[in-house]
Amino acid sequence: MAICSSDSSILKGRSNKSVFLHGFQESIGVRDQLQDQIGPGCSSVAYGASEEIGPFRLNKTTSGLYINKFAWNTVANLLFLEAPAGVGFSYTNRSSDLLDTGDRRTAQDSLEFVIQWLERFPRYKNRELYITGESYAGHYVPQLAKEIMTYNIKAKQPINLKGIMVGNAVTDNYYDNLGTVTYWWSHAMISDQTYKQLISTCDFHHQKESDECESLYSYAMDQEFGNIDQYNIYAPPCNHSDGSSSGTHHTIRLPHLPHLAFRKMAGYDPCTEKYAEVYYNRPDVQKALHANTTGIPYKWTACSEILNRNWNDTDVSVLPLYRELIAHGWGCRLSGSSNSNKICTCTA
């Protein structure tokens, strides 16, 4: 594994917002990777850094860390961005911002972050930048790429964006939602009858479904799923000490309903999210990370319920954004697996 150094800090932006970033440096780096995350309203520090591609994992007692041999900082400098303001340690001094946020504001604020970060660390200006993410970052990533492309048209020193990659990406309401229901049925998570009712009742296109459709979703997840995490059906869910389920599937809805869509990721240890919410609330950890320097009046959480419920704009489909990237000469490739995972990679 590459020797790495880490840096965490707050970058203050306009409109009284400050965003938190957690970075890991590659031993010999020629490229940088900005990681956005699931959501909307969830932390890349909780998931991307602590559960997936960061160089360290949290141990079960939350007393320390251990090395992740699959870390991506062996090939790139990693930046994990908690966005928008209100996620994790990122904050805003205007509480109204938490009640009026969405895709466009997140893209604009993320662009401002990239610009400020490159100004603060000019040695990275000429390096290749890749933007990556998963789940709802299927919106964040191409939207930020478009913002950067627009910015570069008039910029004296354009941002050297070389590519994007998204995994399990929320991409298009209809295809994502129809595919999710079909996945449940084809993997025996719901009955034939419930599947047929969902297909005949739900629209799958719109952000707000009918009450009848919502009731069917609730019935499927509460009564038919059983103790299964739909995001990792082949692994055990995180159970409480008394043997009961943590109930992760009960709070999940389809990806076109961001105000309801709380994703509870499962990994090799399905309880890692619990460890994160203990670890990142430790005062000594926050001090070491240069986080929560202003003393935000709430606990650090993996996902922000306030942002999730007040997500006021979301694209019905981001496929037009991919068409724009392709029209600008980008090459895009889609790959997948038998576990309904899909990865889209685009390079300039």
Secondary structure, DSSP 4 states (H G I P E B T S, - for coil): -----EEEEEEE-STTEEEEEEEE--TT-SEEEEE--STTTB-TIIIIIIIISSSEEE-TTSS-EEE-TT-GGGTSEEEEEE-STTSTT-EES-GGGGGSB-HHHHHHHHHHHHHHHHHHSGGGTTSEEEEEEETTHHHHHHHHHHHHHHHHHH-SS---EEEEEEES---BHHHHHHHHHHHHHHTTSS-HHHHHHHHHH--SSSSS--HHHHHHHHHIIIIIS-S--TT-TTSPPPBPTTS-B--GGGG---TT-TTT-------SSTTHHHHHHHHTT-HHHHHHTT--TT--SS---SB-HHHHHTB----SB-HHHHHHHHHTT-EEEEEE-TTS-EEEEEE-
